[in-house]
Amino acid sequence: MNRRNFLAGAGVASAATPRRNMSFCDCAPQPQAAVPVGAGALAAVGSKVRITNMKTFGVTIPGAPPDRPYVFVKLETDAGLVGWGEGTLEGKAGAVLACINDFRDFLIGADPIPVEHHWQSMYVHSFYRAGPVIGSAISAIDQALWDLRGKILGVPVYKLLGGPNDLDGVRGYYVANARSLDDLKRLRQTAKEQGITAFKGGLPSYYEWIDTNQKITEAIRHVEMLREGLGPDIDIAVDFHAKTSPTVAAVIIKELEPLHLLWVEEPCPPENVRAMARIARRVQTPIATGERLVASYGVRELVENSVVDIIQTDTNHVGGITGLWKVAALANVSGITMAPHACEGPIGMLASLHVDASIPNFLIQECCGQAVPQVRDKVWEEWFGFPVMRMVNGKYPLPDKPGLGFELTEDALKKYPFAGSKPMARVFHHDGSVAEW
């Protein structure tokens, strides 16, 4: 192409693109229109429903950890349908509530059907890549969009995703809330009566980078007691919660291999992929991690390098149903299973079930519940009218109503006003240095 033809072509392109003032650093586009950009282009393949309002709710209930008041979002539409989602983030409730409101202009006036379009817009147009606050805000909105999508189409979300894989529901586990061998034996009997097949426990202390023989021995004896008390037929996972260094973790896990644990979780901080890989090379017990990671990009290195056996991303942080689904698909092609984390509120837990029920590499679902119902279980049943996240014969039943499968009123939440954000626990070693927990 000669110079004259090139300039002529450039003139055509310029005529097709509206002119605006440009700077040498064109990094500040002009404000957008009232209706979200892209809404018109997708009108022919969407619905006639439009989002008219977005409301956020901070909710503090008795019995829940003080660092995680619930963060809920409600999307209202001109069709009278509403969608609910959750973005509860430990220690950062106020920040997530504010961030959800920052996305208002992305949604008002838009069709809720093109969920992927909205997800991409929130993630990409935030410019700075999502960490836990933005990830949790996107998660809440994404869940609410899927709730609306299911209600508009008249089916549960898991059917939109291709499920269910098991008509009996989704396998889950409870926390082994016991302090002695006798407590564990009683818990084993409860598990037998309820059909519970798995529990998770933790380590009894916090650990230095190279720790004493005494503390390492105490950790090993603690987990051995779990196995002795719960018996050989219960699957047991142990959450290290990143309390250990790669060296200490590898020593402990090697000693625990005869117990045939379901997995060891977060043996070191999840952002240290090479350290995690070093542990995995030294041990035979499956390694799990991921609850603190955001979007499929957050787990890419772990998956591509076959560092772990199980991914545990949380639908309240990873990017909602869309984010969890993408992580599961990425993990599946590498032979990695999914055991999603969900230790916040009930909406995110219910949302997670829909993904669990429709992915081929699902292993088991966490909810941080206990075999004996607690105060929060009673509150949830009060809200939803059914025992949310209570297992039947070791599985969480799937909802059969459209969307996420529940109804919730604002009045139900008013009884538990938001008491503000509280920080997560801060723990220190004996010398005052900061400890992982």
Number of C-alpha atoms within 10 A of each C-alpha: 6 6 8 9 10 10 12 11 12 12 11 10 11 11 10 9 8 7 8 8 7 10 8 5 6 8 8 8 9 8 6 10 8 11 14 18 14 12 20 12 9 14 14 9 9 14 16 14 19 20 22 16 15 21 15 19 18 23 21 23 20 11 12 17 14 18 19 25 30 24 29 26 25 23 23 20 21 13 12 10 16 22 28 29 31 32 35 31 27 21 18 21 26 18 15 26 25 14 17 25 15 14 18 15 16 20 24 20 19 25 25 29 23 18 20 15 13 23 21 12 17 22 17 12 11 13 9 9 13 21 15 22 24 26 28 32 34 32 34 31 33 31 33 30 31 28 28 29 27 23 20 19 14 12 18 24 32 26 18 16 16 13 18 21 16 14 10 15 21 26 25 26 25 23 18 23 16 15 9 13 16 11 14 21 17 15 22 21 13 14 20 15 10 14 14 24 19 21 26 22 19 18 18 14 13 19 22 15 12 13 14 11 9 8 15 19 12 14 19 18 16 17 22 15 14 25 20 13 20 23 14 11 11 18 19 26 25 20 18 22 19 20 22 26 20 23 17 20 25 21 15 18 24 15 15 20 13 10 17 15 19 18 21 24 25 24 28 24 21 22 16 11 16 15 17 25 17 14 24 21 10 15 18 14 19 18 23 27 32 25 22 18 22 29 27 22 15 19 23 14 14 23 22 13 12 15 22 24 20 25 27 27 29 30 35 38 32 35 33 34 31 21 25 28 23 16 25 25 17 18 25 17 12 13 12 21 23 27 24 29 25 25 21 23 23 22 29 29 23 24 28 28 26 28 27 30 24 21 21 15 18 22 17 18 23 22 22 16 21 16 18 11 11 12 11 17 21 15 19 19 14 14 20 16 13 13 16 23 23 20 21 16 18 21 21 20 20 21 18 14 15 20 31 31 20 19 13 16 10 11 9 13 18 13 11 15 13 18 12 16 20 16 12 14 10 9 13 12 12 8 6 8 10 11 16 19 17
